[in-house]
Amino acid sequence: MSTQKKKISYHEFLNREYEFFHAPLAPELDFYETIQSGNIKQVRKLLAEPFHKKEGFGVLSNNPLSNLKYHLTITTAMVARYCISGGLSQAESYSLSDYYIRLGDEAKTEEEITDIHNDMCIHYASRMQNVRRSTISSKAVNTCINYIYEHLHTRIKLDTLASITNLTPTYLSRLFKKETGYSVSDYIQTKKLETAKAMLSSSDYSIAEISASLAFPSQSYFTNVLKKDCGMTPKQYRDRYFGQPFEK
């Protein structure tokens, strides 16, 4: 697979934009801001009313199920943007939105869409809670993390990260470990595996395509590191989790 193909398949999954959404009413703004704040307890309270039973949705389709799917897409796009403005990286936020919009598209019932909506809201709130609690404070480490998320389709080198932060590799390694708890290489592999798991559970990319698009040295290497991480081969992971909400 060519480098260009790797970029296309990765970014098709990871980094799509959603250009259509309606202006929300005040209560909806409060809802998005609550997710952005990472207040999981309050988000759960706000989810007490089932999504498919809410009133006031515009009619985007005469088919009730399709109409609800469209509104799930709108809500997910809005949540993604609010979380980006709150500090979540664009790459991670769009990765999550791609995942949940795809699940919604494949849903068969209105109740299933409500479950997907609730999982999406809690997942985003959880990520925002981690952002709020993060001990990462240096500009250099934040720059590295954003670069890593945006270049998971490549072989990311410490020297490259050192160059874009104007630090020596040795100093950057120590700083990164201090602020994230991971070595640079372990962090990169962790994020590649998280993305691979999401792709296995929610996309129809082949295992070879996923391995290549995330720049693993080989498919056998990808298989080995995934098995070491979770005890399953890529095929076993897909067979077990395909269509289920992704959890890190």
PyMOL commands that set and color helices and strands:
alter all, ss='L'
color gray80, all
select helices_A, chain A and resi 3-14+26-37+40-46+51-53+64-85+90-106+110-133+139-150+158-165+169-180+184-202+207-213+219-230+234-241
alter helices_A, ss='H'
color red, helices_A
deselect
rebuild
show_as cartoon
